[in-house]
């Protein structure tokens, strides 16, 4: 049983963090074109990971982000192990999804696992460090700076590692296409990070109000 509102808040944020991270890895093998941007379809759930990372960092600290990051990486690995096992179980003759189609979709995800887990661990830990560093320098002011600044640095590493290991090294993309995909993907993530700023402030406002009924002395982030 959860003993406080803050416990419940962490459980909810962690749930969204883990779920969106795992889904992002599962669907990440599909590339889409939006204008000049070549992106992984995983761009859909990852903004939620950005948002929840900042909120967890703000209210529970770097240690909480670190523990949750390692837990999520382990769960992603576990999910891929289950998928790998499922690929080797023959489909029934009447199955609407045959072995070839199943492997074509989820087999691509197996290429992503090495890059994604490495990138996820590295980028999340760097994100937490940069976030706390900026917060220590600015106090409870300039939330937009620590939220966006940490994402700018962490996603540079994340984007190029994932695209390199998942698509370039196995020969899915040429080096030129890899650089184009990673570069445009990174630019898109920066745009998303900036666009998320109002949601970050909204999230902080809602959480502060939620927690104030239990702890009237909570500091309001600006």
GUFI-298071 format. One record per residue: residue in one letter; x, y, z of N, C-alpha, C in turn. Coordinates in steps of 0.1 Angstrom, whole numbers, plus 2048, in hexadecimal, padded with zeros to 3 digits. Layout:
a	X	Y	Z	X	Y	Z	X	Y	Z
...
***
This chain:
x	808	7F4	800	800	800	800	809	80D	800
x	806	816	7F8	80E	822	7F7	80B	82B	803
x	816	830	809	814	837	816	812	846	814
x	814	84C	809	813	85A	807	810	85E	7F9
x	80C	86A	7F7	809	86F	7E9	816	86F	7E1
x	821	871	7E7	82E	871	7DF	831	863	7DA
x	82E	859	7E2	830	84B	7DE	827	848	7D2
x	81B	84C	7D3	812	84A	7C8	816	851	7BB
x	81B	85E	7BD	820	865	7B2	82C	85E	7AB
x	835	859	7B3	841	852	7AD	83C	846	7A6
x	833	83E	7AB	82E	832	7A5	828	836	797
x	820	840	796	819	844	78A	824	849	77F
x	82D	851	784	837	856	77B	840	84B	776
x	844	842	77F	84C	836	77B	845	82D	771
x	838	82C	773	830	823	76A	830	829	75C
x	82E	836	75B	82E	83C	74E	83C	83C	747
x	846	83E	750	854	83D	74B	857	830	745
x	855	825	74D	858	818	749	850	813	73D
x	843	816	73D	83B	811	732	83F	818	725
x	841	825	725	844	82C	719	852	829	714
x	85B	826	71D	869	822	719	869	814	712
x	861	80B	717	861	7FD	711	859	7FE	704
x	84E	805	703	847	806	6F7	850	80D	6EC
x	857	817	6F0	860	81E	6E7	86A	815	6E1
x	86F	80C	6E9	879	802	6E4	872	7F8	6DB
x	866	7F3	6DE	860	7E9	6D6	85C	7EE	6C8
x	858	7FA	6C7	854	7FF	6BA	85E	807	6B2
x	86A	808	6B8	874	811	6B3	87A	80E	6A6
x	878	802	6A1	87D	7FD	694	877	803	688
x	86B	80A	68A	864	810	67E	868	81E	67D
x	86D	822	671	870	82F	66E	865	837	666
x	863	843	66A	859	84B	663	85F	858	65E
x	858	85E	655	85C	86B	64F	852	876	652
x	857	880	659	84E	88C	65C	855	898	656
x	851	89D	64B	858	8A8	644	867	8A4	641
x	870	8AB	646	87E	8A8	644	884	89F	64E
x	87C	89B	658	880	893	663	87E	884	660
x	889	87C	662	887	86D	661	889	869	670
x	87E	863	675	87D	860	683	879	851	686
x	87D	84C	691	877	840	696	869	842	69B
x	860	839	699	853	83A	69F	853	83B	6AE
x	85E	837	6B4	860	838	6C2	85F	846	6C7
x	860	850	6BE	85F	85E	6C2	851	861	6C9
x	848	858	6C7	83A	85A	6CD	83A	859	6DC
x	83F	84D	6E1	83F	84C	6F0	84B	853	6F7
x	856	856	6F1	862	85B	6F8	860	869	6FE
x	858	872	6F9	855	87E	700	850	87D	70E
x	848	872	710	843	86F	71E	84F	86B	727
x	858	864	721	864	860	729	86C	86D	72D
x	86E	876	723	874	883	726	86D	88A	732
x	860	88B	731	858	892	73B	859	88C	748
x	857	87F	749	857	878	756	865	878	75C
x	86F	877	753	87D	878	759	87F	885	760
x	87B	890	75A	87D	89D	761	875	89E	76D
x	868	899	76D	860	89A	779	866	891	785
x	86A	885	781	870	87D	78C	87D	883	791
x	885	889	788	891	88F	78D	88E	89B	796
x	884	8A2	793	881	8AE	79A	87C	8AB	7A8
x	873	8A0	7A9	86D	89E	7B6	873	892	7BE
x	87B	88A	7B7	881	87E	7BE	890	87D	7BD
x	896	886	7B4	8A4	887	7B4	8AB	87D	7AA
x	8B8	87F	7A9	8C0	878	79F	8C1	869	7A2
x	8C1	866	7AF	8C2	857	7B3	8B5	850	7AF
x	8AA	856	7AF	89E	850	7AB	89E	84D	79C
x	8A2	857	794	8A3	855	786	8AD	84A	782
x	8B8	84A	78A	8C2	83F	787	8BC	831	78A
x	8B6	82F	795	8B0	822	798	8A5	81E	78E
x	89D	828	78A	892	825	781	898	822	773
x	8A3	829	76F	8A9	826	762	8AF	818	762
x	8B6	814	76C	8BB	806	76C	8B0	7FC	76C
x	8A5	7FE	773	89A	7F5	774	893	7F4	766
x	891	800	75F	88B	800	752	894	7F9	748
x	8A1	7FB	748	8AA	7F4	73F	8A9	7E5	741
x	8A8	7E0	74D	8A7	7D2	750	89A	7CD	74A
x	88F	7D5	74C	882	7D0	747	881	7D0	737
x	888	7DA	731	889	7DA	722	891	7CD	71E
x	89B	7CA	724	8A3	7BE	721	89A	7B2	723
x	893	7B1	72E	889	7A6	730	87F	7A5	725
x	87A	7B0	721	86F	7B0	716	875	7AB	709
x	882	7AF	706	888	7AA	6FA	88B	79B	6FB
x	88E	796	707	891	787	708	884	780	705
x	878	785	70A	86C	77E	707	868	77F	6F8
x	86B	78A	6F2	869	78B	6E4	872	781	6DC
x	87E	781	6E0	888	777	6D9	883	769	6DA
x	87E	765	6E6	879	758	6E8	86C	755	6E0
x	864	760	6DF	857	75F	6D7	85A	75D	6C8
x	865	762	6C3	869	761	6B5	86C	753	6B1
x	870	74B	6BB	874	73D	6B8	869	733	6BB
x	85D	738	6BF	852	72F	6C1	84A	72F	6B4
x	848	724	6AC	842	724	69F	833	729	6A1
x	82F	731	697	821	735	696	818	72A	691
x	80C	72A	696	802	720	691	7FF	723	682
x	7FB	719	67B	7F9	71A	66C	7EE	724	66A
x	7E4	726	673	7D9	72F	671	7DB	73D	678
x	7E7	73F	67D	7EA	74C	684	7EA	757	67A
x	7E3	762	67E	7E2	76E	675	7F0	775	674
x	7F9	772	67D	807	778	67C	810	76C	67C
x	817	76A	670	81F	75E	66E	82D	761	673
x	836	757	673	844	759	678	84B	764	671
x	84A	764	664	852	76E	65C	84E	77C	660
x	841	77F	661	83C	78C	664	840	790	673
x	83F	787	67C	842	789	68A	851	78D	68B
x	859	785	685	868	787	685	86C	794	67E
x	865	797	673	868	7A3	66C	866	7B0	675
x	85C	7AF	67D	858	7BB	685	861	7BB	692
x	861	7B0	699	867	7AF	6A6	876	7AC	6A5
x	87A	7A6	69A	888	7A3	698	890	7B0	697
x	88B	7BA	691	891	7C7	690	894	7CD	69E
x	88A	7CA	6A7	88C	7CF	6B5	898	7C9	6BB
x	89C	7BD	6B8	8A7	7B7	6BE	8B4	7BE	6BA
x	8B4	7C4	6AE	8C0	7CC	6AA	8C1	7D9	6B3
x	8B5	7DD	6B7	8B5	7EA	6BE	8B9	7E8	6CD
x	8B8	7DC	6D2	8BA	7DA	6E0	8C7	7DF	6E5
x	8D2	7DB	6DF	8E0	7DF	6E3	8E1	7EE	6E4
x	8DE	7F4	6D9	8DF	803	6D8	8D6	80A	6E2
x	8C9	805	6E3	8BF	80C	6EB	8C2	80B	6F9
x	8C6	800	6FE	8C9	7FE	70D	8D5	807	710
x	8E0	806	708	8EC	80E	70A	8E8	81D	70A
x	8E1	821	700	8DD	82F	6FF	8D4	833	70A
x	8CB	82B	70E	8C1	82E	718	8C8	830	725
x	8D1	827	729	8D8	828	736	8E0	835	736
x	8E8	837	72B	8F1	842	72A	8EA	84F	72B
x	8E0	850	722	8D9	85D	720	8D1	861	72D
x	8CA	857	733	8C2	85A	73F	8CB	85E	74B
x	8D7	858	74C	8DF	85B	757	8E5	869	755
x	8E9	86C	749	8EE	879	746	8E3	884	747
x	8D7	881	743	8CC	88A	745	8CA	88D	753
x	8CB	883	75C	8C9	886	76B	8D4	88F	770
x	8E1	88C	76C	8EC	894	771	8EB	8A2	76C
x	8E8	8A5	75F	8E7	8B2	75A	8DB	8BA	761
x	8D0	8B3	762	8C4	8B9	769	8C8	8BE	777
x	8CE	8B5	77F	8D1	8B9	78C	8DC	8C4	78D
x	8E5	8C3	784	8F0	8CD	783	8EA	8DB	781
x	8E1	8DC	777	8DB	8E9	774	8D2	8ED	77F
x	8CB	8E4	786	8C2	8E7	791	8CB	8EC	79D
x	8D6	8E6	79F	8DF	8EB	7AA	8E4	8F9	7A7
x	8E5	8FD	79A	8EA	90A	797	8DF	915	797
x	8D3	910	794	8C8	91A	793	8BD	919	79E
x	8BE	90F	7A6	8B4	90D	7B1	8A7	908	7AB
x	89C	90D	7B0	88F	909	7AB	88A	912	7A0
x	892	91A	79B	88E	923	78F	893	91C	782
x	88E	922	777	893	91E	76A	891	90F	767
x	885	90A	76A	882	8FC	767	884	8F9	759
x	880	902	750	882	8FF	741	890	8FC	73E
x	89A	903	744	8A8	901	741	8AD	8F3	745
x	8AA	8EF	751	8AE	8E1	755	8A7	8D6	74D
x	89A	8D8	74A	893	8CE	743	897	8CD	735
x	898	8D8	72E	89D	8D8	720	8AC	8D5	71F
x	8B4	8DB	727	8C2	8DA	726	8C6	8CB	728
x	8C0	8C4	732	8C4	8B6	734	8C0	8AE	728
x	8B5	8B1	722	8B0	8A9	717	8B9	8AC	70A
x	8BD	8B8	708	8C6	8BB	6FD	8D3	8B3	6FD
x	8D9	8B2	709	8E5	8AA	70A	8E3	89B	709
x	8D9	896	711	8D7	888	712	8D3	882	705
x	8CA	889	6FE	8C4	883	6F2	8CE	884	6E6
x	8D8	88C	6E7	8E3	88C	6DD	8EA	87E	6DD
x	8ED	87A	6E9	8F3	86D	6EB	8EA	862	6E7
x	8DE	862	6EC	8D4	858	6EA	8D1	855	6DB
x	8CF	860	6D4	8CB	85F	6C6	8D5	859	6BD
x	8E2	85D	6BF	8EC	858	6B6	8F0	84A	6BA
x	8F0	846	6C7	8F3	838	6CA	8E9	82F	6C5
x	8DC	832	6C7	8D1	829	6C3	8D1	827	6B4
x	8D2	832	6AD	8D1	831	69E	8DE	82A	699
x	8E9	82C	69F	8F5	826	69A	8F5	817	69C
x	8F2	812	6A8	8F2	804	6AB	8E6	7FD	6A4
x	8DA	803	6A4	8CE	7FD	6A0	8CD	7FC	690
x	8D2	807	68A	8D0	808	67B	8DD	808	673
x	8E7	80F	678	8F3	80F	66F	8FC	803	671
x	8FF	7FF	67D	908	7F3	67E	903	7E6	678
x	8F6	7E3	679	8F1	7D7	672	8EF	7D9	663
x	8F2	7E5	65E	8F0	7E7	650	8E2	7EB	64B
x	8DA	7EE	654	8CC	7F2	651	8CC	800	64A
x	8D6	809	64D	8D7	816	647	8E6	818	644
x	8E8	820	639	8F5	824	636	8FA	82F	640
x	907	832	640	90C	83C	64A	905	849	647
x	903	84D	63B	8FD	85A	637	8EE	85A	63D
x	8E7	84F	63A	8D9	84E	63F	8D9	84E	64E
x	8E2	847	654	8E3	847	663	8E5	855	669
x	8EE	85C	663	8F1	86A	668	8E5	873	666
x	8DE	871	65A	8D2	879	657	8C7	876	661
x	8C5	868	663	8BA	864	66C	8BD	869	67B
x	8C9	867	67F	8CD	86B	68D	8CC	87A	68F
x	8D1	881	685	8D1	890	686	8C3	896	686
x	8BB	891	67D	8AD	896	67C	8A5	892	688
x	8A8	885	68D	8A1	880	699	8A5	889	6A5
x	8B1	88C	6A6	8B6	895	6B1	8AF	8A2	6B1
x	8AF	8A8	6A5	8A8	8B6	6A4	89A	8B5	6A8
x	893	8AA	6A3	885	8A8	6A7	883	8A7	6B6
x	88C	8A0	6BC	88B	89E	6CB	88D	8AB	6D2
x	896	8B4	6CD	898	8C1	6D2	88B	8C9	6D1
x	885	8C9	6C6	878	8D0	6C4	86E	8CB	6CD
x	86D	8BE	6CF	864	8B8	6D9	867	8BC	6E7
x	874	8BC	6EA	878	8C1	6F8	873	8CF	6FB
x	875	8D8	6F1	870	8E5	6F3	861	8E6	6F4
x	85A	8DE	6EB	84C	8DE	6EB	846	8D9	6F8
x	84D	8D0	6FF	849	8CA	70B	849	8D4	717
x	850	8DF	716	852	8E8	721	845	8EC	728
x	83B	8F0	721	82E	8F3	728	828	8E7	72F
x	82A	8DB	72A	825	8CF	731	82D	8CD	73E
x	83A	8D0	73D	843	8CE	749	83E	8D7	754
x	83B	8E4	751	836	8EE	75B	828	8EA	760
x	820	8E5	756	813	8E0	75A	814	8D4	764
x	81D	8CB	761	81F	8BF	76A	824	8C3	778
x	82D	8CD	778	832	8D2	785	827	8D9	78D
x	81F	8E1	786	814	8E8	78D	80A	8DE	793
x	806	8D4	78B	7FD	8CA	790	803	8C1	79B
x	80F	8BE	79A	815	8B6	7A5	817	8BE	7B2
x	81B	8CA	7B0	81C	8D3	7BC	80F	8D4	7C4
x	804	8D6	7BC	7F7	8D7	7C2	7F3	8CA	7C9
x	7F6	8BF	7C2	7F3	8B2	7C7	7FA	8AF	7D4
x	807	8B2	7D5	80F	8AF	7E0	80D	8B9	7EC
x	809	8C6	7E9	808	8D0	7F3	7FD	8CD	7FE
x	7F3	8C5	7FA	7E9	8C1	804	7EF	8B8	80F
x	7FA	8B1	80B	800	8A9	815	80D	8AF	81B
x	813	8B8	813	81F	8BF	818	81E	8CE	814
x	819	8D6	81C	817	8E4	818	824	8EC	816
x	82F	8E7	81A	83C	8EE	819	844	8EA	80C
x	83D	8E2	803	844	8DF	7F7	848	8EB	7EF
x	854	8EB	7E9	859	8F7	7E1	852	8F6	7D3
x	84E	902	7CE	848	903	7C1	853	906	7B7
x	854	8FE	7AC	85E	900	7A2	859	90B	798
x	862	914	794	85F	91F	78B	866	91D	77E
***
